[in-house]
């Protein structure tokens, strides 16, 4: 006599491509919705940037702004991350703070692995296509007072 099978299911976790695409959409929306303080760059680092994410991994987001007198601990509160497919840790640094952080070993490590998703450069490249040995912001806009067009 045949035994009825039980329904089965598999628990999955979003892969790197899914998270990368979601972070890029989130970044574009963020820049449109929050013109002040001026956002210079947005990227992600950690397990999704390295490619060693696993079930339960979060995405570590980095937002660099021109200047912001808001205390560091309160800055991330203005940016909503619920549209992302995984939990997120959000770090918002001013340009000067980011430069200081990169002088520390942990900051240099983050700068090497960050995948920049905004802004795109003149050739439309973002992320890994532009990650080189520089520990700087991903675009010449970081050195300019005027936003790119």
Secondary structure, 3 states (H helix, E strand, C coil): CCCCCCCCCCCCCCCHHHHHHHHHHHHHHHHHHCCCCCEEEEEEECHHHHCCCCCCCCEEEEEEECCCCCCHHHHHHHCCCCCCCCCEEEEEEEHHHHHHHCCCHHHHHHHHHCEEEECCCCCCCCHHHHCCCCCCCCCHHHHCCCCCC
